[in-house]
Amino acid sequence: MTKHSRHEREGRAAESERMAEVQRAWTASIPPAVAAEFAREVAAAQEREYVKPPDMAPGTRPNPPRPGREPKPPKEEPRSRR
């Protein structure tokens, strides 16, 4: 576990309080119908189940190569001339 200085912990707590204050002010500034719809959408998003990405081999990129950048096919061994 990482230890943080008292100053850093207090700064994080102050930042969290400030963000909560900004959120309350923003919620109060929008119409109640819009705020209710937003709260409903947030609740639906928080209820969604987390889908874990598939296990892949180490170093495997999750996205395919760009067009024209595909890896070259392996070379075939030349036949012996016997």
N, C-alpha and C positions, 0 to 999 in steps of 0.2 A: 504494500500500500504506500502511496506517495504522501509525504508530509508536506503541508503547505504552511507558510508563515501566517501568523495571526492577521497581519495586514492584508494578505491575499484573501484569507477567508472572509474578513470583514468587507473587502471590496466586492467579492462575489455575492455576499448577502445583500449589500447595498444595490448592486446591479440587478439582482433578482427582484428586490422590492421596487426599484425604479421601473423595471419592465412590467410588473404587475400594475403599478400606478398608470403607466401609459396604456396598458390594455383596458383598464377600467375606464379611463378617459375616452378611449376610442369607442368602446362599447356604448358609453353614454351619449356619444356624439352622433350615432347612427339611429335611424328609425327603429322602433321596437320590433316591427315585423322582420326587418332585415337582420337584426341581431338574433332573433329567434331562429330564423332559417340558417344563419351561420352556425349557431350553437348546435342545431340539429345535424348539420353536415359534419361538424367537428366530432360529435358523439359517434356518428356512423363510421367515420374514419378510424377512431380509436377502438371501435369494436371489431374491426376487420382483423382477421387472423394474419400473423406474420408468415410469409412464405419464404422459407430458407432457400437460398440459391443451391443448385445441384453441386454435389461434391465433384470437383474436377482435379485432375492431376496437377501437381505443383508446376507452376510456370505456364499453365495453359491460359491463354487469353480468352476472356469471356465473349469476345466479339470476333466475327470472322474477318479475314484480311480484306483490305479494300480491293475493288476490281482492278485487275492488272498486277496485283501484288501477291498472287497465290504462290505457295511454295512450289518449287520445281519438282517434277516426279523423280523418283530415284532412278539412277542410270542402270540399265540392264548390263549384265556382264557379257562381254563379247564371246561368241562361241569359239571354242578351240578349233584349230584348223587340221584336225586329224582326220 
